[in-house]
């Protein structure tokens, strides 16, 4: 078997039959070694792992692998008000994840709650509030023509998005 020098990925490479691990680029090896596939598999099978009821109110945010100082941790985003339901099923989720992968993947689960309510920008009379700056809001409200007032509000929405 001959050794090839000065290739792009390694200074030395082996020609002939190689193991699959040796043919992968360095960047992909790093991702696989950091167990990035655990998070992607968790995302794909989240409904199976937590069940239909909890699937509607939570999703995995990130996965931190264990090292010398910390245990492997799964961060889960939970809708506000459903934290208690998830807290009671915490042990069950850990057991299902470990049985799904076949070995001890997760030791801890942390929750982060988020507010899922959509903010209503409309007043009772159909106009939007807090779209423009406060100093221009009074001037827009003083306009007597309704079409011009609506078009100014729409214009400020476009500027707000940019």
CNS distance restraints for C-alpha pairs under 8 A (distance, minus, plus):
assign (resid   1 and name CA) (resid  14 and name CA) 7.15 0.50 0.50
assign (resid   1 and name CA) (resid  15 and name CA) 6.36 0.50 0.50
assign (resid   1 and name CA) (resid  16 and name CA) 6.55 0.50 0.50
assign (resid   2 and name CA) (resid  14 and name CA) 6.34 0.50 0.50
assign (resid   2 and name CA) (resid  15 and name CA) 5.81 0.50 0.50
assign (resid   2 and name CA) (resid  16 and name CA) 7.92 0.50 0.50
assign (resid   3 and name CA) (resid  12 and name CA) 6.36 0.50 0.50
assign (resid   3 and name CA) (resid  13 and name CA) 5.66 0.50 0.50
assign (resid   3 and name CA) (resid  14 and name CA) 4.89 0.50 0.50
assign (resid   3 and name CA) (resid  15 and name CA) 6.23 0.50 0.50
assign (resid   4 and name CA) (resid  12 and name CA) 5.75 0.50 0.50
assign (resid   4 and name CA) (resid  13 and name CA) 5.27 0.50 0.50
assign (resid   4 and name CA) (resid  14 and name CA) 6.29 0.50 0.50
assign (resid   4 and name CA) (resid  15 and name CA) 6.89 0.50 0.50
assign (resid   5 and name CA) (resid  10 and name CA) 7.97 0.50 0.50
assign (resid   5 and name CA) (resid  11 and name CA) 5.53 0.50 0.50
assign (resid   5 and name CA) (resid  12 and name CA) 4.81 0.50 0.50
assign (resid   5 and name CA) (resid  13 and name CA) 6.61 0.50 0.50
assign (resid   6 and name CA) (resid  10 and name CA) 6.95 0.50 0.50
assign (resid   6 and name CA) (resid  11 and name CA) 4.87 0.50 0.50
assign (resid   6 and name CA) (resid  12 and name CA) 6.58 0.50 0.50
assign (resid   7 and name CA) (resid  11 and name CA) 5.91 0.50 0.50
assign (resid   7 and name CA) (resid  12 and name CA) 7.13 0.50 0.50
assign (resid   7 and name CA) (resid  13 and name CA) 7.50 0.50 0.50
assign (resid   9 and name CA) (resid  25 and name CA) 6.89 0.50 0.50
assign (resid   9 and name CA) (resid  26 and name CA) 7.23 0.50 0.50
assign (resid  14 and name CA) (resid  18 and name CA) 7.27 0.50 0.50
assign (resid  18 and name CA) (resid  22 and name CA) 6.39 0.50 0.50
assign (resid  18 and name CA) (resid  23 and name CA) 7.00 0.50 0.50
assign (resid  19 and name CA) (resid  23 and name CA) 6.86 0.50 0.50
assign (resid  20 and name CA) (resid  24 and name CA) 6.83 0.50 0.50
assign (resid  21 and name CA) (resid  29 and name CA) 7.84 0.50 0.50
assign (resid  24 and name CA) (resid  28 and name CA) 6.55 0.50 0.50
assign (resid  24 and name CA) (resid  29 and name CA) 6.50 0.50 0.50
assign (resid  25 and name CA) (resid  29 and name CA) 6.41 0.50 0.50
assign (resid  26 and name CA) (resid  30 and name CA) 6.36 0.50 0.50
assign (resid  27 and name CA) (resid  31 and name CA) 6.55 0.50 0.50
assign (resid  28 and name CA) (resid  32 and name CA) 6.21 0.50 0.50
assign (resid  29 and name CA) (resid  33 and name CA) 5.96 0.50 0.50
assign (resid  30 and name CA) (resid  34 and name CA) 6.14 0.50 0.50
assign (resid  31 and name CA) (resid  35 and name CA) 6.48 0.50 0.50
assign (resid  31 and name CA) (resid  36 and name CA) 5.67 0.50 0.50
assign (resid  32 and name CA) (resid  36 and name CA) 5.87 0.50 0.50
assign (resid  32 and name CA) (resid  37 and name CA) 6.71 0.50 0.50
assign (resid  34 and name CA) (resid  65 and name CA) 7.19 0.50 0.50
assign (resid  35 and name CA) (resid  39 and name CA) 7.82 0.50 0.50
assign (resid  35 and name CA) (resid  65 and name CA) 7.28 0.50 0.50
assign (resid  36 and name CA) (resid  40 and name CA) 6.85 0.50 0.50
assign (resid  37 and name CA) (resid  41 and name CA) 6.00 0.50 0.50
assign (resid  38 and name CA) (resid  42 and name CA) 6.03 0.50 0.50
assign (resid  38 and name CA) (resid  63 and name CA) 7.78 0.50 0.50
assign (resid  39 and name CA) (resid  43 and name CA) 6.22 0.50 0.50
assign (resid  39 and name CA) (resid  62 and name CA) 6.92 0.50 0.50
assign (resid  39 and name CA) (resid  63 and name CA) 5.88 0.50 0.50
assign (resid  40 and name CA) (resid  44 and name CA) 6.27 0.50 0.50
assign (resid  41 and name CA) (resid  45 and name CA) 6.16 0.50 0.50
assign (resid  42 and name CA) (resid  46 and name CA) 5.51 0.50 0.50
assign (resid  42 and name CA) (resid  49 and name CA) 7.99 0.50 0.50
assign (resid  42 and name CA) (resid  60 and name CA) 7.66 0.50 0.50
assign (resid  42 and name CA) (resid  97 and name CA) 7.94 0.50 0.50
assign (resid  43 and name CA) (resid  59 and name CA) 7.89 0.50 0.50
assign (resid  43 and name CA) (resid  60 and name CA) 6.80 0.50 0.50
assign (resid  45 and name CA) (resid  49 and name CA) 6.31 0.50 0.50
assign (resid  46 and name CA) (resid  50 and name CA) 6.20 0.50 0.50
assign (resid  46 and name CA) (resid  51 and name CA) 7.93 0.50 0.50
assign (resid  46 and name CA) (resid  55 and name CA) 7.10 0.50 0.50
assign (resid  46 and name CA) (resid  59 and name CA) 7.42 0.50 0.50
assign (resid  46 and name CA) (resid  60 and name CA) 7.87 0.50 0.50
assign (resid  47 and name CA) (resid  51 and name CA) 5.34 0.50 0.50
assign (resid  47 and name CA) (resid  52 and name CA) 6.10 0.50 0.50
assign (resid  47 and name CA) (resid  55 and name CA) 5.45 0.50 0.50
assign (resid  48 and name CA) (resid  52 and name CA) 7.72 0.50 0.50
assign (resid  49 and name CA) (resid  93 and name CA) 6.57 0.50 0.50
assign (resid  49 and name CA) (resid  96 and name CA) 5.92 0.50 0.50
assign (resid  49 and name CA) (resid  97 and name CA) 6.45 0.50 0.50
assign (resid  49 and name CA) (resid 100 and name CA) 7.95 0.50 0.50
assign (resid  50 and name CA) (resid  54 and name CA) 5.90 0.50 0.50
assign (resid  50 and name CA) (resid  55 and name CA) 6.17 0.50 0.50
assign (resid  50 and name CA) (resid  93 and name CA) 6.06 0.50 0.50
assign (resid  50 and name CA) (resid  96 and name CA) 7.96 0.50 0.50
assign (resid  51 and name CA) (resid  55 and name CA) 5.94 0.50 0.50
assign (resid  52 and name CA) (resid  56 and name CA) 6.73 0.50 0.50
assign (resid  53 and name CA) (resid  57 and name CA) 7.42 0.50 0.50
assign (resid  54 and name CA) (resid  58 and name CA) 6.15 0.50 0.50
assign (resid  54 and name CA) (resid  86 and name CA) 7.32 0.50 0.50
assign (resid  55 and name CA) (resid  59 and name CA) 6.88 0.50 0.50
assign (resid  57 and name CA) (resid  78 and name CA) 5.91 0.50 0.50
assign (resid  57 and name CA) (resid  79 and name CA) 5.45 0.50 0.50
assign (resid  57 and name CA) (resid  82 and name CA) 7.01 0.50 0.50
assign (resid  58 and name CA) (resid  76 and name CA) 6.66 0.50 0.50
assign (resid  58 and name CA) (resid  77 and name CA) 5.44 0.50 0.50
assign (resid  58 and name CA) (resid  78 and name CA) 4.45 0.50 0.50
assign (resid  58 and name CA) (resid  79 and name CA) 6.34 0.50 0.50
assign (resid  59 and name CA) (resid  76 and name CA) 5.68 0.50 0.50
assign (resid  59 and name CA) (resid  77 and name CA) 5.45 0.50 0.50
assign (resid  59 and name CA) (resid  78 and name CA) 6.92 0.50 0.50
assign (resid  60 and name CA) (resid  74 and name CA) 7.13 0.50 0.50
assign (resid  60 and name CA) (resid  75 and name CA) 5.98 0.50 0.50
assign (resid  60 and name CA) (resid  76 and name CA) 4.32 0.50 0.50
assign (resid  60 and name CA) (resid  77 and name CA) 6.09 0.50 0.50
assign (resid  61 and name CA) (resid  74 and name CA) 7.65 0.50 0.50
assign (resid  61 and name CA) (resid  75 and name CA) 5.29 0.50 0.50
assign (resid  61 and name CA) (resid  76 and name CA) 5.19 0.50 0.50
assign (resid  61 and name CA) (resid  77 and name CA) 5.95 0.50 0.50
assign (resid  62 and name CA) (resid  74 and name CA) 6.06 0.50 0.50
assign (resid  62 and name CA) (resid  75 and name CA) 5.16 0.50 0.50
assign (resid  62 and name CA) (resid  76 and name CA) 7.24 0.50 0.50
assign (resid  63 and name CA) (resid  72 and name CA) 7.48 0.50 0.50
assign (resid  63 and name CA) (resid  73 and name CA) 5.91 0.50 0.50
assign (resid  63 and name CA) (resid  74 and name CA) 4.63 0.50 0.50
assign (resid  63 and name CA) (resid  75 and name CA) 6.19 0.50 0.50
assign (resid  64 and name CA) (resid  72 and name CA) 5.55 0.50 0.50
assign (resid  64 and name CA) (resid  73 and name CA) 5.18 0.50 0.50
assign (resid  64 and name CA) (resid  74 and name CA) 6.42 0.50 0.50
assign (resid  65 and name CA) (resid  71 and name CA) 7.00 0.50 0.50
assign (resid  65 and name CA) (resid  72 and name CA) 4.42 0.50 0.50
assign (resid  65 and name CA) (resid  73 and name CA) 6.56 0.50 0.50
assign (resid  66 and name CA) (resid  70 and name CA) 5.58 0.50 0.50
assign (resid  66 and name CA) (resid  71 and name CA) 4.40 0.50 0.50
assign (resid  66 and name CA) (resid  72 and name CA) 4.06 0.50 0.50
assign (resid  66 and name CA) (resid  73 and name CA) 7.41 0.50 0.50
assign (resid  67 and name CA) (resid  71 and name CA) 6.60 0.50 0.50
assign (resid  67 and name CA) (resid  72 and name CA) 7.68 0.50 0.50
assign (resid  71 and name CA) (resid 106 and name CA) 7.95 0.50 0.50
assign (resid  71 and name CA) (resid 107 and name CA) 6.29 0.50 0.50
assign (resid  71 and name CA) (resid 108 and name CA) 6.98 0.50 0.50
assign (resid  72 and name CA) (resid 105 and name CA) 6.95 0.50 0.50
assign (resid  72 and name CA) (resid 106 and name CA) 5.31 0.50 0.50
assign (resid  72 and name CA) (resid 107 and name CA) 5.63 0.50 0.50
assign (resid  72 and name CA) (resid 108 and name CA) 6.44 0.50 0.50
assign (resid  73 and name CA) (resid 106 and name CA) 5.89 0.50 0.50
assign (resid  73 and name CA) (resid 107 and name CA) 6.27 0.50 0.50
assign (resid  73 and name CA) (resid 108 and name CA) 4.81 0.50 0.50
assign (resid  73 and name CA) (resid 109 and name CA) 5.51 0.50 0.50
assign (resid  73 and name CA) (resid 110 and name CA) 7.03 0.50 0.50
assign (resid  74 and name CA) (resid 106 and name CA) 6.71 0.50 0.50
assign (resid  74 and name CA) (resid 108 and name CA) 6.53 0.50 0.50
assign (resid  74 and name CA) (resid 109 and name CA) 4.90 0.50 0.50
assign (resid  74 and name CA) (resid 110 and name CA) 6.27 0.50 0.50
assign (resid  75 and name CA) (resid 109 and name CA) 6.03 0.50 0.50
assign (resid  75 and name CA) (resid 110 and name CA) 4.93 0.50 0.50
assign (resid  75 and name CA) (resid 111 and name CA) 5.91 0.50 0.50
assign (resid  75 and name CA) (resid 112 and name CA) 7.24 0.50 0.50
assign (resid  76 and name CA) (resid 109 and name CA) 7.29 0.50 0.50
assign (resid  76 and name CA) (resid 110 and name CA) 6.24 0.50 0.50
assign (resid  76 and name CA) (resid 111 and name CA) 4.97 0.50 0.50
assign (resid  76 and name CA) (resid 112 and name CA) 6.14 0.50 0.50
assign (resid  77 and name CA) (resid 111 and name CA) 5.96 0.50 0.50
assign (resid  77 and name CA) (resid 112 and name CA) 4.87 0.50 0.50
assign (resid  77 and name CA) (resid 113 and name CA) 5.59 0.50 0.50
assign (resid  77 and name CA) (resid 114 and name CA) 6.72 0.50 0.50
assign (resid  78 and name CA) (resid  82 and name CA) 6.62 0.50 0.50
assign (resid  78 and name CA) (resid  83 and name CA) 6.35 0.50 0.50
assign (resid  78 and name CA) (resid 111 and name CA) 6.59 0.50 0.50
assign (resid  78 and name CA) (resid 112 and name CA) 5.99 0.50 0.50
assign (resid  78 and name CA) (resid 113 and name CA) 4.59 0.50 0.50
assign (resid  78 and name CA) (resid 114 and name CA) 6.12 0.50 0.50
assign (resid  79 and name CA) (resid  83 and name CA) 7.30 0.50 0.50
assign (resid  79 and name CA) (resid 113 and name CA) 5.52 0.50 0.50
assign (resid  79 and name CA) (resid 114 and name CA) 5.20 0.50 0.50
assign (resid  79 and name CA) (resid 115 and name CA) 6.01 0.50 0.50
assign (resid  79 and name CA) (resid 116 and name CA) 6.29 0.50 0.50
assign (resid  80 and name CA) (resid 113 and name CA) 5.39 0.50 0.50
assign (resid  80 and name CA) (resid 114 and name CA) 5.62 0.50 0.50
assign (resid  80 and name CA) (resid 115 and name CA) 5.53 0.50 0.50
assign (resid  80 and name CA) (resid 116 and name CA) 7.36 0.50 0.50
assign (resid  82 and name CA) (resid  86 and name CA) 6.61 0.50 0.50
assign (resid  83 and name CA) (resid  87 and name CA) 6.05 0.50 0.50
assign (resid  83 and name CA) (resid 111 and name CA) 7.60 0.50 0.50
assign (resid  83 and name CA) (resid 113 and name CA) 7.28 0.50 0.50
assign (resid  84 and name CA) (resid  88 and name CA) 6.27 0.50 0.50
assign (resid  85 and name CA) (resid  89 and name CA) 6.55 0.50 0.50
assign (resid  86 and name CA) (resid  90 and name CA) 5.93 0.50 0.50
assign (resid  89 and name CA) (resid  93 and name CA) 6.25 0.50 0.50
assign (resid  90 and name CA) (resid  94 and name CA) 6.37 0.50 0.50
assign (resid  90 and name CA) (resid 109 and name CA) 7.11 0.50 0.50
assign (resid  91 and name CA) (resid  95 and name CA) 6.22 0.50 0.50
assign (resid  92 and name CA) (resid  96 and name CA) 6.12 0.50 0.50
assign (resid  93 and name CA) (resid  97 and name CA) 6.09 0.50 0.50
assign (resid  94 and name CA) (resid  98 and name CA) 6.19 0.50 0.50
assign (resid  94 and name CA) (resid 106 and name CA) 6.21 0.50 0.50
assign (resid  94 and name CA) (resid 107 and name CA) 7.00 0.50 0.50
assign (resid  94 and name CA) (resid 108 and name CA) 7.63 0.50 0.50
assign (resid  94 and name CA) (resid 109 and name CA) 7.64 0.50 0.50
assign (resid  95 and name CA) (resid  99 and name CA) 6.09 0.50 0.50
assign (resid  96 and name CA) (resid 100 and name CA) 5.90 0.50 0.50
assign (resid  97 and name CA) (resid 101 and name CA) 6.35 0.50 0.50
assign (resid  97 and name CA) (resid 105 and name CA) 7.15 0.50 0.50
assign (resid  97 and name CA) (resid 106 and name CA) 7.13 0.50 0.50
assign (resid  98 and name CA) (resid 102 and name CA) 5.82 0.50 0.50
assign (resid  98 and name CA) (resid 103 and name CA) 5.49 0.50 0.50
assign (resid  98 and name CA) (resid 104 and name CA) 5.16 0.50 0.50
assign (resid  98 and name CA) (resid 105 and name CA) 5.51 0.50 0.50
assign (resid  98 and name CA) (resid 106 and name CA) 6.63 0.50 0.50
assign (resid  99 and name CA) (resid 103 and name CA) 6.68 0.50 0.50
assign (resid 101 and name CA) (resid 105 and name CA) 7.16 0.50 0.50
assign (resid 121 and name CA) (resid 128 and name CA) 5.22 0.50 0.50
assign (resid 121 and name CA) (resid 129 and name CA) 5.71 0.50 0.50
assign (resid 121 and name CA) (resid 130 and name CA) 7.37 0.50 0.50
assign (resid 121 and name CA) (resid 131 and name CA) 7.97 0.50 0.50
assign (resid 122 and name CA) (resid 126 and name CA) 5.69 0.50 0.50
assign (resid 122 and name CA) (resid 127 and name CA) 5.40 0.50 0.50
assign (resid 122 and name CA) (resid 128 and name CA) 4.32 0.50 0.50
assign (resid 122 and name CA) (resid 129 and name CA) 6.24 0.50 0.50
assign (resid 123 and name CA) (resid 127 and name CA) 5.40 0.50 0.50
assign (resid 123 and name CA) (resid 128 and name CA) 5.95 0.50 0.50
assign (resid 123 and name CA) (resid 129 and name CA) 6.76 0.50 0.50
assign (resid 127 and name CA) (resid 150 and name CA) 7.72 0.50 0.50
assign (resid 128 and name CA) (resid 153 and name CA) 7.35 0.50 0.50
assign (resid 130 and name CA) (resid 134 and name CA) 7.53 0.50 0.50
assign (resid 130 and name CA) (resid 137 and name CA) 7.82 0.50 0.50
assign (resid 131 and name CA) (resid 153 and name CA) 7.25 0.50 0.50
assign (resid 131 and name CA) (resid 156 and name CA) 6.53 0.50 0.50
assign (resid 131 and name CA) (resid 157 and name CA) 6.26 0.50 0.50
assign (resid 131 and name CA) (resid 160 and name CA) 7.33 0.50 0.50
assign (resid 132 and name CA) (resid 136 and name CA) 6.41 0.50 0.50
assign (resid 132 and name CA) (resid 137 and name CA) 5.79 0.50 0.50
assign (resid 132 and name CA) (resid 153 and name CA) 7.53 0.50 0.50
assign (resid 132 and name CA) (resid 156 and name CA) 5.90 0.50 0.50
assign (resid 132 and name CA) (resid 157 and name CA) 7.69 0.50 0.50
assign (resid 132 and name CA) (resid 160 and name CA) 7.85 0.50 0.50
assign (resid 133 and name CA) (resid 137 and name CA) 6.06 0.50 0.50
assign (resid 134 and name CA) (resid 138 and name CA) 7.10 0.50 0.50
assign (resid 135 and name CA) (resid 139 and name CA) 7.57 0.50 0.50
assign (resid 136 and name CA) (resid 140 and name CA) 6.25 0.50 0.50
assign (resid 137 and name CA) (resid 141 and name CA) 6.24 0.50 0.50
assign (resid 138 and name CA) (resid 142 and name CA) 6.24 0.50 0.50
assign (resid 139 and name CA) (resid 143 and name CA) 6.78 0.50 0.50
assign (resid 140 and name CA) (resid 149 and name CA) 6.25 0.50 0.50
assign (resid 140 and name CA) (resid 152 and name CA) 7.15 0.50 0.50
assign (resid 140 and name CA) (resid 153 and name CA) 7.79 0.50 0.50
assign (resid 141 and name CA) (resid 149 and name CA) 7.19 0.50 0.50
assign (resid 143 and name CA) (resid 148 and name CA) 7.46 0.50 0.50
assign (resid 143 and name CA) (resid 149 and name CA) 6.10 0.50 0.50
assign (resid 144 and name CA) (resid 149 and name CA) 7.50 0.50 0.50
assign (resid 145 and name CA) (resid 149 and name CA) 6.24 0.50 0.50
assign (resid 146 and name CA) (resid 150 and name CA) 6.16 0.50 0.50
assign (resid 147 and name CA) (resid 151 and name CA) 6.15 0.50 0.50
assign (resid 148 and name CA) (resid 152 and name CA) 6.11 0.50 0.50
assign (resid 149 and name CA) (resid 153 and name CA) 6.32 0.50 0.50
assign (resid 150 and name CA) (resid 154 and name CA) 6.23 0.50 0.50
assign (resid 151 and name CA) (resid 155 and name CA) 6.08 0.50 0.50
assign (resid 152 and name CA) (resid 156 and name CA) 6.22 0.50 0.50
assign (resid 153 and name CA) (resid 157 and name CA) 6.31 0.50 0.50
assign (resid 154 and name CA) (resid 158 and name CA) 6.47 0.50 0.50
assign (resid 155 and name CA) (resid 159 and name CA) 6.43 0.50 0.50
assign (resid 156 and name CA) (resid 160 and name CA) 5.97 0.50 0.50
assign (resid 157 and name CA) (resid 161 and name CA) 6.31 0.50 0.50
assign (resid 158 and name CA) (resid 162 and name CA) 6.58 0.50 0.50
